[in-house]
Amino acid sequence: MSTSDVFPGTDGLLAEPFTVPHTDGNIEIVREFDGSEISVALFDFDGTISDERVGWPNLAVANNVAYLMALSSPHVDHRHAEEMVLAELEATIGVPTYVQMKRLAEMIVDYGYEGPELDPQMFKNSYNDALVGMVASRRAKLATGELTMDDLRINGAVQLLEELAPRLSRGIYLASGSDLSAVTESVEHLGYGTYFPQERIMAAGSLGPEDDAKEAIIGHLLDEVGVRGEELLTFGDGFPEMLYTYRAGGVAVGVLSRDESHYEHLGHFTVAQKRERLINAGAHVLVHAPFDNVPALLDVVFTGYRVKAAMRDDAATGAATR
């Protein structure tokens, strides 16, 4: 998945993105698609409907830089270590955390480490501990009134789920690269339990350490549930769910949420980069300010978009107004 030739890239891209009218630029169509057969939806969690872990890059970079500096020999200086970690994390956003930490172990060995075999799970546990602490801090602020539940959920996500669910005959599923126990707890805490019963959630910890929950759940839907590719609708802010949905023949909606890292001013973890990643991975639709225009978004998704049909509609509209 790290090689560019496995991604759709420019395949199927419109000559120019089409911005859906009357949405203040919120909804953008970048590929043709047909949404008329959609019967089931898949959601990514963090960055798509949850903001509990927003700012995760700050923790991941700090974690990985500390290990790289401490275990390399001779020790890599901070600036160089940070540059390498930033490049690696940006290249692998959305893949299982264990895989990222396996690559960190390889990087440390490449930079002179000669001790006992490194365990990627140790690096992952350290990072997860930091994430758990950040989430606990935000929930404490929720309890004191410093934050509201809306601060922990992506704007408009509740409305989207409420209006989407009745239109799906096969229901809604959830997949996440975070650990299953943490995800299921967050689903309940954020009030999403009605839409995602536990048997429809797949996340790290429920699979092999290097298995991708997004790939696994799409495979489950296609091979075991009997869903046809064109019935699948996916919402996510990471490239894996876009890529696997595109390959399956489904409709992929990329969510351009901010990661809110300390590195945006240096050109890392920006929305512009996320946009490029999601398009490269096969997104059909992009949502810029997540779910500000739910009715319009759902109309677009279930209607689909064909360039020739849009041209005919534009011509008919022009003729009617003359």
N, C-alpha and C positions, 0 to 999 in steps of 0.2 A: 504493500500500500504506500510505501515511501517513494516509489518511482512515479514520475509524472504521467507515464503512458497508461496507467490504469484509470486515470480520471477523464471524465468527458471533456474537460477544458472548454474549448470553443464550440464543440459539437452541438448543433441544435440551437445555438444562441440566436436570438433575434438580432437583426441588423442594428436596431436601437431598442433599449429597454422601453417598455410601455408603462407609463405611470397611470394608475387607475384614477379617473376623474373624481373630483370632489372628495379626495382623501388627504389633501394637503401634502401630497407626495409620500404618504405613509405606505402605500402598497405599490409594488413595482413588479411587473411581469418580465422575465428575462428569457424564457423559453416557451414555445408552444406546448400545450398540454390539453388533455380531455379529462374533465372531472366528473363526467356523467355517470360513471360506474362506481364511484367511491362508496364503500360500505363500512370501512374500518379505519380508525386513526391510530397513529403511534406518536407519542410525545417523548422527547427528551425532557430531562428534569431541570437541572441547574442551567440557568441562562435562558431557558425557554418558558418555564412557568414559575420557577423559584429563584429568588434573589438571596436566599439564606447564605449561599456560599459565594456571593459576588465579592470580587477582590481576591479570589483564589490564587491568581498568578503571583501576588506578593508573597504568599506563604510558600508556594512551590519553588520560586526562585531562591528565596532565603534558605529553604531546606536543602536544595540541591547544591547551591554554591558553598554552603558550609561543609557538606560532605566532600565535595570536590577539592576544596582548599585543604581540608584536614588530612585527607587520605592520599593525595597525589604526592609524588616524590621525584624531584624536589617540589615543594608546595607551589601550586599555581597561584599567582597573585589575584586579588579580588576582582580587579577590572576584567582580566582575561577570563576568569572563571564565570563571571556574570555574563559576559558576551556569549560564551559557549552555551551556558545553560539557557539563556534567552532564546538563542537560535534553535536549540533542540526542543524546547517546550513549544515554541511557536510552530515548529514543523510537525508536531505530534498532538496538537490540541484535539481532544475528542477520543483518542485511543485509550485503552485501559491504562490506569495509573501504573499498574505493575510493569507493563511494557515500557513506559517512560522510565521507571526506576531501574529496569534491566539495562536500558541504554545508559543510564547514569553510571551503573557499575562498570560497564564496558569502557566508558569514558575515563573513569578513575584508573582502570588498569592501563589504558592507553597512555596515561600520564604518570606512569612509573610505579604504581602500587604493586607490591610484591608479597603481601601478607596472606592470611587465610582467605579462602574463597568468599567473595562478597555476596550477601543475600539481598536481592532487590526488595524482598518483603520487609526487611528492616528499614530501608529508606521509605517505603510506602507507609509503614506504621508511624514513622516519625512525622511525615506530612499529614497523615490522617489525624494524628493527635492535635496538630495545629488547627486543622479544619474544625474538629470537634470543639476546640476551645473558642474559635471565632463564632461558631453557631451558638454556643452556650452564652457567649457575651451578648449576642444580638437578642436572644430570647430573654435574657435578664433585662435588657433595655425595654423590651416589649412589656414585661411585667411591671416595670416602673413607669410606663407611659412615655418614655423617651422615643420609642418607635411604635408604629401601629402595624397591624397585620399587612396592610397595603405596602409597607416598606419592605416586607419579606417576600412578597409575591410580585411577579412581573405584571405590570399594568395591563388590565383588561383580560387576564387569563381566566378569571372566574366567569366572566361574561362569555368568553369564547367557549369554555367547556359546557356552560349551561345551554348555549344555543346550538352547539355542534352535536352534543350527545343524542338528541331526538332524531337527528338526520342520519344516524349510522345504525344499520341493522345488525352489524357484527361487533359493535362496541368500541371501546377505547383502551389502548394498552400504553404502558410506560416502560422506557428503557433508560438506564443510566450507567455511567462509568463509575459512579460513587458506589460505596458498599451497600448491599441490599438492606442491612439493618438500619443504616442511617437514612436511606431513601424512604423506606416504609414508615419510619418514625416521622420524617419530615412531611410526607404525604398527609398523614393524619393531623399533624400539628398545624399545617397550613390550610386545612379544611378541604382537601382534595380527595378524601377517602371514598366519597360517593362515586367518583368517576373512575378510580383506580383500585378495585379490589385486589388483595394481595396476590391472587392467582394470575393477575394480568400485569404484574410487575416483574421485570427481569433486570438485574443489576450485578455489579461485581460482587464476588463472594458466593453467588449462586451458581457460578460457572468455574471453569478452569481459570487460573490467574491471568492467562494471556488471551482468553476468549473475549470477544467484543459483544456486549449485551445487545447492542443495536442490530448487529449482523445475526445474532442468535435468535432474537425475537422475530425478525422479519423472516428468517428461515422457518421458524416454527409456524408462523401464520401461513406461509405459502405451502409448506410440505405437510403439515399436520392438521391445521385448521381448514385448509382447502381454499384459502383466499387467493384469488387471481391477482396478478400484479397491478392491474389497472384499478382494482378496488382499494388500493392502499393510499392513504394520505398521511404524510409525516410532517411534524413540526419539530424543528431543532435548530440549535445555534452552532452545531459541530459538523465537520465534514463527513464523519462516518455515516450518520443517519441519512444525509443527503445522497451520498454515494450508493449505499445499499438500496435505497428507495429508487433512485434513478435506474440502477441496474435491474431492479425487479419490474420496472415499468410503471411504478407508482407516481404520485404527485408529491413533490418535495417543496415545503415552504421553509425558507431560511429566515431565522429570527435574528435581527441585527441588534441584539442587546449589548450593552457595554460591559466589559470585564472589570472596569474600574481599577486598573493597576497603577502602580507608581511609575510605570515605564511608558505610558502613553505619550508623554512629552518628548520622549526619545524615539518615538516611532514604532513602539512595540505594543502588541495587544490592542490595536486600534480597531474601530468599527470598519474603517476602510479595508483593513487587512482581512477582517472577518468576512466582509462582503465578497472579496476576491476569492477567499477559500471556499465559500458556500457555492458561488457560481461555478468555480472550477470543478467542484464535486458533483454538480448536476442539479442545483436548485432550479425550480421553475418559477417560483414566486418569492419575493423578498418583502419582509415587513420591517420598516425602518424604525418606527417608534412603537414597539410591540403592542399590537392589538388595540390601537386607538379607534379603529373603524371596523368593528367585528362584523356587522351586517354586510358591509361592502366586501370584506375579506371572504366571508363564506359564499356570497353570491359569485365572486370571481372563482373560488376554488371549485364549486360544484358546477359552474357553467363551462369553465375551461377557456382557452384562448387560442384562436387560429388567426394567423395574419390575414388570409384571404377573406375570412368572414368579417374580421374587423374592418377591412377596407370596404367591403360591401355595406356594412352598417354606417360607416362614415359617409359613403357616397349617398346612401339613402337619406341620411340626416341632412346632408347638404342640399339635396334635391327638395326635400320637404320645406326647407327654410327659404328657398328662392321664390 
